[in-house]
Amino acid sequence: MMIRLSRFSSLFASTTIALSLGVGSSLMLVGCNNQAAQQAAANNQLAEILEIIRVAEQGFVPRGDEAESIDQFRQQQLAIAAGKLEALVSTGTIEQQVTARRLLADLRISAAKDDARQATEQWAILSNQSATVVNQLGAVLQAADRVSKLSVNESVLIEKLTNNIDQIEQASGVDMVDAEAIKDKITELARKITRVKEDRHNLITRSQAQLDAAFALDGEERHQSQLEAIRLRREADVLSSEADKIRAEASMLESQFKVLASKASIGEKHAELLSRQVTESRQRDTQTSAARDEAVSQRDELLAEFEKSYEILVSQMQTQVIEPMQLAIDRIATTEASLNQIKSQAGNVRGLGSEIELDILRTRSDRAYLHAQQAIMLGSFGQTLRMIAQQVNTAAPNRAEFYQTTARNITQTQEQIIQSAASLISDANTSGQNLIASGGSLDDPGSIAAIAQAQLGYLATYAQQIEKSAL
């Protein structure tokens, strides 16, 4: 499993250049030996931190390390780097302080996105639990059907069941056709992600080779080699964002597939049950009160099990997915505020203003991506809860309001997220347009303008996904 660390890529390269230029310029300051020494020390600390980040990015656990997984090792290394940066943000020149603060902001964003990824992984687990709860509801409905069957005229029941079977089989057939079409799209997106990851890896390898070669060069040749490394890293960043966009699209399709497949499966099982009931009804002349009492007891037992599983599912969705995901988004928003402070601190030092403005745009894009994931997950979960609220009335009419209220709460939560995302994307589009107007040539994929334009494309995709997921 390769570990993605795209947010650090261009900043990693530009910081390396700052180190090579910063030491020389600082040591030229006559009569400022103490200041030069502080700057050199800050450069050495930055170099040490960059090495920690590079090791975290390499995609494997070094031999002898006690980390149980690549993810654990990466998080441990980045936490170490963040701790060292905390002590460095007020040391050295303004440029060095800004570099440290930008790196620290990226580390915090990476940590927040790791938390968001864990919430998304938990959602995948809960999606399977959702299918189990829906199946439990199916069993409850089957038991309720049996209770109802024992209380009505057999000929009327047979006609009703036969009509229901025809309707259910027709609806299930349509759902399966739609589900298979979506499955084909998901497979194609998986191939696209693989190709994008390979292309990004090649760009990162080339960039690292440029950086390695730069240390053997001097003067302008060294500077040009380092600039080429930055350009390659930026191209890799663009591919990382492209992969995120494809993953978001695949996530939405997977949610749609699960809903359709679950509906089709329930329909098939329900139709099979009804067919058995038709056969039983034709063979059965009378039903005793004892049989009906047994059916009621079975229905109530299944209903109690279903309600327990349902409440656990809703609670886990809140505490393991909704709240952690929102916390991750809030942490990124806090980091965005710190980037605005960094921009003010940087002033016009080495033209860092546009670089930091691009950092802010990409941070907003990260938030929009997570909002899209939120909306997709809540949309899928909300559809499941709506279906349950509609169906459960047959077996437990006295509990219908509870299930309807729970479904409405999820809908309202998604509406709030969609409103927040709309405001965020609008602000991001404005800042992106400003960067395009002043950020260089769009023909250069590594320019600020080109990267900003790519981010606007991703924002448009996220907006579309959010709109499609609305309940």
TALINLIN-V636955 format. One line per field, one symbol per residue. phi: phi as a letter, one per 40 degrees, with the letter a starting at -180 (. if undefined). psi: psi as a letter, one per 40 degrees, with the letter a starting at -180 (. if undefined). burial: # if it has 16 or more other C-alpha atoms within 10 Angstrom, else .. Layout:
# TALINLIN-V636955
phi: ???
psi: ???
burial: ???
This chain:
# TALINLIN-V636955
phi: .cccbccccccdcccccdccccccccccccgbdcccccccccccccccccccccccccgacddgccccacdccccccccccccccdcbcbbgcdccccdccccccccccccccccccccccccccccccccccccccdccccccccdcccbbcccccdccccccddccccccccccccccccccccccccccccccccccccccccccccccccccbbfccccccccccccccccccccccccccccccccccccccccccccccccccccccccccccccccccabcccccccccccdccccccccccccccccccccbbcccccccccccccccccccccdcccfbcfgcdcccccdccccccdcccccccdccccccccccccccccccdccaccbdcccccccccccccccccccccccccccccccccccccbbhcccccccccccccccccccccccccccccdc
psi: hhhhfddeddddddddddddddddddeehhefddddddddddddddddddddddddeeeihiheieheidddddddddddddddddeeefiaiddddddddddddddddddddddddddddddddddddddddddddddddddddddddeeihdddddddddddddddddddddddddddddddddddddddddddddddddddddddddddddeeiibdddddddddddddddddddddddddddddddddddddddddddddddddddddddddddddddehdihidddddddddddddddddddddddddddddddecdddddddddddddddddddddddddbehffedddddddddddddddddddddddddddddddddddddddedddgdeeddddddddddddddddddddddddddddddddddddddeeaheeheeidddddddddddddddddddddeh.
burial: ...################..##..##........#..##.##.###.##.######.###........##.###.###.##.##..##.###.###################.######..##.##.######################...#..##..##.##..##..#..##..#..##..#..#..##..##.###.######.##..#.......##.###############################################.###.##..#..........#..##.###.##..##.##..##.##..###.###.##.###.##.###.##..#.....######################################.###.#....#..##.###.##..##.##..##.##..##.##..##..#..#..###############.###.##..###
